[in-house]
Amino acid sequence: MRRLRFTLRTLLITVTVVAAWMGWNVHLVHERQEFLRLTHGGIGFTDGMKQLGVPQKPLPFPWNLLGTKPIQQINLDRSKLSDHEIYKLQLLFPEANHNIFGSRKATTEKSTGLSPEVAELLRGF
């Protein structure tokens, strides 16, 4: 029976790719926790309770290992958030059902209804 053989270079590349992938997931979990801390859960989150008739989406695998708690639903007001902020929240909370409501303001400036700390965090990517 032939044993699996690989070079040291292959091992180092594999470890580097896995470490970079895990580091990116740790970064996203940290951003998510920081966002929840800054908003104190007050942007319209539903966590822990299952809604009838709404399927629960799973968290990404490494996020479970990092102790992330799932969020069931997020209510986002389009008049208070930019498209980039909505996209970032969808990236940070992939398991949540995103209920986007309201209409876009007719202004050209990018004013948000969020605190400066939260707006800076969402601009961070």
N, C-alpha and C positions, 0 to 999 in steps of 0.2 A: 504494500500500500504506500503510495507516494504522499509525502507530507507537504503541506502548504508552505511555499517558500516565497519570501519577499525580501526586498533590500531595506537597508536602514533608511534610505531616501524615501521609499514608499511609506514606511512607518511614520517618519517625521512629517511628511505632507498630509497624511491621514489625520494625525494628531492635531496638526495646525488647522485643518479645515473643520474638524469637530470642535476644537476650542473656539474658533472664530464664530461658528454657528451658535454655540452655547453662550458665548459672550454677548452676542446680539440679543438673544432671548433674555439674558439677565438684564441688559440695558432696557428692553421693552417693559419687563416686569417692574423695574425700578421707576421708570417714567410713569407707569400705571399707578403704582403705589403713591408716588409723589402727587400725581393729579388728584387722587382720591383724598389725600391728606389736605391739599390746598383748598379743595372745594367742600371738604367735610361731607362728601356724599350728597351735596345739595343741588345737583343739576338735574335731578329727576331720575335717580337710579332705583331699580328694584332688584334686590339681591336675596338669595336664599329661598324664596318662595316660588314654587312652580305654578305657572298660570295654566289654567285648564285649556286644553286644545292648542297650546303653543309648544312646539317641540324644543327641548333643551339642547342647545349646541354645545359640544364639548370644548374645553379649553385645549390649546395646543399642548402636546405631551410634556415638553420640558417645563412648562409653566406649572403643571401639577407638581412636579418635583420641587419647584421653587416655592411652593406653598401659596400660590395665588388662589383667591376665592372667586368663583364665577359670579358675574353680574347678569341678571335675567334680562333686564330691559333698560334702555337709556332713552329719555325724551330730550330731543335737541330742538331748540328754537332757532330756526334759520335766520330770523331777524336779528339775533344776538351773536351769531357765529359766522365766521367766514367759511368758505368752501374748504380751505386748507385745515381749519380747526375741526370741521366735521370729518374730513378724511382722516386726520390724526386720531380722533376719538374712535373711529371705526377700526383703525389699525390697533389701537391699544385695548379695545374691547371686542375682539372678533366673535366671542361667544354670545354677545348680547343681541337682542332684537333692537334695532335702532329705529325709533319712531321720530321722524323728522317732520316738523310742522312749522307753520308760519310762512311768511313771504319775505323775500329779500328786500332790504331797504333800498331806496332809490338814490342813495348817496354814493359818491365815488371814493370816499375815504374808507379805510378799513377799521372802523370802530367796532369794538366788541363789547358785549355786555358782561364780560368776565373781569375778574380782578387782574391787575397788572402782572402778578406772579403767575397766575394760571395762563394768561395770554402768552407770556414769555416761555413757559414750559411747552405749550402747544406749538410755538414757533420754532422750538429747539432743533428739530430734525435737520 
